[in-house]
Structure formats: structure tokens, C-alpha cells
Amino acid sequence: MAIVLTNGEYYITVSSTGKIGKTTNIEEAQTFYSCNVAMKKVFKAPGKCKGYYPYDTEDTEWNKPKEKQKRKKYSTEVRRMIYNNADGRCQLCGRKIMFTDASMDHIIPLALGGEDCESNLQLACKVCNGAKDFYLPDEFQDRVFDTFCFQMEKKHG
């Protein structure tokens, strides 16, 4: 996988001194080993990277719409067991949530090959589950950390 940052016309380059530039030649573009690493560059230089997004130069299958996998419906007993095992806390943010407001999150997202089984489920609040989307747990934590740092720096300098 070779990820580059593009706005559809230009690609981001990074010099040996860390200076960000732009080029129309994809061969000169900075490559990243994951979308997360590429997006960290965008968060670190929001002015120069505004409107840029990660693009996989080797495999464009990841951004094609996938056929939705039909999800299992879990019984109230299974949902209650997962809720009780998590002590009623979202496993992503730690907030205490009511059983009626809880959602089941696939730890390894179905879109990334995760199984639709009880052992791949965790309790999550609806906000966190929506934000996690198709990210793996470590990628989601990195995303939250980067967002927090960016917002703190923006607010407090």
C-alpha cells in the first residue's frame, strides 16, 4: 500500500527539512504507509493541506462501495450480557450509558473483514460507534488523540 495526499490535482511533497510542497507529478509525492499517518500530516499543517485526502496508489478497491453485509440481529439476552460485561460503560469513551441507549460495535469492523459474532462485539455509545466507523481500535485511538491535540492547540496555542 502506498498512500499519497492529493486534492485531485496536486500531491503533497515533504522535503528533508519537513517543508511541505505541492507537485502535479505523483512520482514526486510523499508516500505514507497508512491513511492514519497521512492524515496526521494534514492535521499538523491544516493550512497547506486543506482539501487534501489520502489516496492509495496501488489499490483503489478500498474506496469503492462494498456490498453491505447483512448483520445478525442479536437477542436481548446477548446484548444484556455484553452490556453487563462492560459494566454499562462505552468501551471507547468510558461513559456510563443506559441499556436502551447502547449500541453494539464490531471491534474489527465488518468492512475490514471482521466477523459478525459475539466475540467481535463491544458496548459503545451511539456517538462513539458512529465516529469509530470502519477504523480498527488503535487507529480510532490515534484519531481521537490527534483530534484532541489539535483542538487543544487551537484553543490554547
C-alpha positions, 0 to 999 in steps of 0.5 A: 500500500502506498498512500499519497495526499492529493486534492485531485490535482496536486500531491503533497511533497515533504522535503528533508527539512519537513517543508511541505510542497505541492507537485502535479507529478505523483512520482514526486509525492510523499508516500505514507504507509497508512491513511492514519499517518497521512492524515496526521500530516494534514492535521499538523499543517491544516493550512497547506493541506486543506482539501487534501485526502489520502489516496492509495496508489496501488489499490483503489478497491478500498474506496469503492462501495462494498456490498453491505453485509447483512448483520445478525440481529442479536437477542436481548439476552446477548446484548444484556450480557455484553452490556453487563460485561462492560459494566454499562460503560462505552468501551471507547469513551468510558461513559456510563450509558443506559441499556436502551441507549447502547449500541453494539460495535464490531471491534474489527469492523465488518468492512475490514473483514471482521466477523459478525459474532459475539466475540467481535462485539463491544458496548459503545455509545451511539456517538462513539460507534458512529465516529469509530466507523470502519477504523480498527481500535488503535487507529480510532485511538490515534484519531481521537488523540490527534483530534484532541491535540489539535483542538487543544492547540487551537484553543490554547496555542 
